[in-house]
Amino acid sequence: MSYHHRWTNGDLISLTPSKIVCIGRNYADHARELNNPIPTEPMLFMKPVTSLVDMSKPIIIDQKKGIVHHELEVSILIGQALTRCAKEQAASAIIGVGIALDLTLRNLQNKLKQKGHPWEKAKAFDGSCPLSAFEPIESFDALDKIELQLTVNGAVRQKGSSRQMLTDIVSLLEYISHWFTLMPGDVVLTGTPAGVGPLHPGDELQIDMPGHLNIRTTVQRSGVE
Ligand code: ZN
């Protein structure tokens, strides 16, 4: 299985991802909706490269594994290795901005959390990270003004702005780099605003980053029975 990043103009990006680093509870309104405490520092977890799929293709869900929630997130493409870096270096390593869905098996995640077990099965399964193409960083005026919206079957489910993040994007990269070296091609998912909810086969999704990205996609049942 191999995944290739693309720019929004369709060109391939010649960087191979080694991992996806994700942030939990980076928007206060989302932490509250799941009755979670608001964290005092970024909460990190990872997805493997086998979780990556193209968001513009139908999103396949396996309902036998339980309820799959959408988490709409700003995704950041890393262009330079970052190890224990300062903010300036983190800022200059960002080469693209896109959108991701951090798909989550919510009931399974709750069960695993209750038992104090790792939650990888609920977050890192095959296909759990639909990703858009990346818009070059040069086309963004500021990283704290990125708007994001998910519409499911015509109804707005999630709407947020990077301005609402508890930890801003550059500070997140700096923080991550003190634990995990970020490599060129790696992707960082920056947390989800409120409004997470279940996906069902047949759902029509419209995913927007106004001024930058507009994706239409659908949800399909897994053929694996
Ligand atoms: Zn998430």
Residues whose N, C-alpha, C, O or C-beta is under 5 A from the ligand:
A	BS01	ZN	I23 E71 D102 G191 T192
